[in-house]
Amino acid sequence: MTDQLGFNQKHYDVIIIGAGAAGLMCAAQAGYRARSVLVLDHAPKAAAKIRISGGGKCNFTNLDVKPEHYICTNPHFVKSALARYPSSVFIELVERHGIDYEQRAHGQLFTTQGAGQIIQMLRTEADWAGVELVLGCQIQRVSALEGGYALATSQGDVYCQSLVIATGGLAYPKLKASNFGMQIAQQFGLNVIKSQPGLVPLVFKSPWKEWFANLAGLSLEVEMTCQGKVFREAMLITHQGISGPVVLQVSNYWQPGRPIMINLFPQCDVYAELKQLKAQNRPLAKWLAQKVTKSFSQAWLQKYPFDNALATATDQALQDYARNLTHWTLYPEDTAGYNKAEVSLGGVDTDAVSSKTFEALQQPGLYFIGEVLDVTGHLGGYNFQWAWASGQACAQVV
Ligand SMILES: Cc1cc2nc3c(=O)[nH]c(=O)nc-3n(C[C@H](O)[C@H](O)[C@H](O)COP(=O)(O)OP(=O)(O)OC[C@H]3O[C@@H](n4cnc5c(N)ncnc54)[C@H](O)[C@@H]3O)c2cc1C
């Protein structure tokens, strides 16, 4: 699949806007059904988010994919496509292309040689399927016609029977993320659920901001709870607040003004250990330092002093202090925004789209796939799996 400057023809069976994960998957699969397929993207390169994903190694799927790993206003919406395209099918594709991968914690699969291999695989598949790709193409207007759509673009007008919107979400604007898909949805009367950054660090205002800044770079294994959802993974302290896998997971559920709760000791009975410290007359600071590093221990004890009181502490006081360590409640000021987010929550309302075909219920021939929809996965390869599964399902009907 070579990048073209113009279109080979004026009419296509299928035009897909967005040469990202979902768009390329859909293009190849529709091409294999002998549909003529054109993919348009305004970016100079295809699939820019795949290239930077997973720290450049692309966490392309997960061994354990369940509907519970997704956030969607209608939690049933994801079931059909995910069931019809399990991660094992994508893994087979990766293996067929000779791409080496490794399994990391929580069933996450990453390439070992780099995310570019996944892009190359998708482009090769699209090429074999006879798909045309035009990059750097601005879509100026979309109009519905009798039995199809007309697109006015910077490369001229072009027509199709089925129009697939695969323009993704709003995260990472520097990679040409746009709200084009939401605008098209609104143009055709579909509801759009308000977007907000997801899988994103959380930031704090003073005095917590300075408190965290002094510990920037420190990583702790914690359990974090937000809106009843619990995750246990690493928390990384940053100059603005907190990040790391556990924070990204929780950020999908956090709302401004709401607290998050951190258990600094998910693996031990803190009350029992504090009682033991008291009985043995051992210093709290040393015990804390062994568990959570000296710098964190010092900063914590400055904020929540207790060492002097330990020897005479009542059971209730010990319990209260243990609770503070296991139910540390913080109120983040905000997320770090779309520039630092991996995904956006919200998007095209799934109530307006078929979960089987991804066609707009009130607008025949118009389809929405991937992250542009109000579907957001947890961290762990779930967002790509959604792109593959929705792209594949849509490709069967366009
Ligand atoms: C830093 C980072 C790391 C990530 N790591 C992972 C990971 O390891 N695993 C995982 O599962 N997910 C990861 N994600 C999320 C994942 O990249 C997305 O969920 C996924 O790419 C969504 O696929 P999509 O095809 O819907 O959209 P995208 O892949 O974003 O593709 C959308 C395409 O549409 C094009 N487009 C947008 N607007 C227009 C327009 N107006 N006209 C024409 N074209 C347009 C864009 O240029 C882009 O090529 C990561 C995201 C980021 C930002």
The ligand as a Gaussian input file, in Angstrom:
#p B3LYP/6-31G(d) Opt

LIG

0 1
 C        0.816000       7.806000      23.929000
 C       -0.211000       6.757000      23.635000
 C        0.063000       5.419000      23.909000
 C       -0.918000       4.430000      23.698000
 N       -0.594000       3.127000      23.938000
 C       -1.540000       2.163000      23.734000
 C       -1.211000       0.789000      23.904000
 O       -0.044000       0.417000      24.118000
 N       -2.218000      -0.121000      23.776000
 C       -3.505000       0.249000      23.458000
 O       -4.382000      -0.619000      23.356000
 N       -3.809000       1.541000      23.221000
 C       -2.863000       2.495000      23.336000
 N       -3.176000       3.803000      23.075000
 C       -4.537000       4.120000      22.607000
 C       -4.672000       3.769000      21.121000
 O       -3.593000       4.379000      20.413000
 C       -5.999000       4.261000      20.555000
 O       -7.062000       3.867000      21.372000
 C       -6.200000       3.717000      19.149000
 O       -5.167000       4.168000      18.304000
 C       -7.548000       4.142000      18.589000
 O       -7.628000       3.687000      17.264000
 P       -8.506000       4.483000      16.205000
 O       -8.232000       3.848000      14.906000
 O       -9.893000       4.617000      16.683000
 O       -7.878000       5.946000      16.212000
 P       -6.401000       6.395000      15.830000
 O       -5.473000       5.259000      15.865000
 O       -6.134000       7.581000      16.667000
 O       -6.526000       6.843000      14.301000
 C       -7.302000       7.948000      13.917000
 C       -6.773000       8.449000      12.593000
 O       -7.686000       9.429000      12.110000
 C       -6.961000      10.506000      11.578000
 N       -7.790000      11.698000      11.639000
 C       -8.198000      12.379000      12.742000
 N       -8.905000      13.450000      12.373000
 C       -8.964000      13.455000      11.007000
 C       -9.539000      14.323000      10.059000
 N      -10.201000      15.434000      10.426000
 N       -9.407000      14.023000       8.748000
 C       -8.713000      12.921000       8.365000
 N       -8.125000      12.070000       9.206000
 C       -8.267000      12.328000      10.529000
 C       -5.723000      10.594000      12.451000
 O       -4.688000      11.266000      11.773000
 C       -5.420000       9.124000      12.715000
 O       -4.529000       8.595000      11.753000
 C       -2.202000       4.797000      23.223000
 C       -2.459000       6.134000      22.909000
 C       -1.487000       7.109000      23.101000
 C       -1.807000       8.539000      22.743000

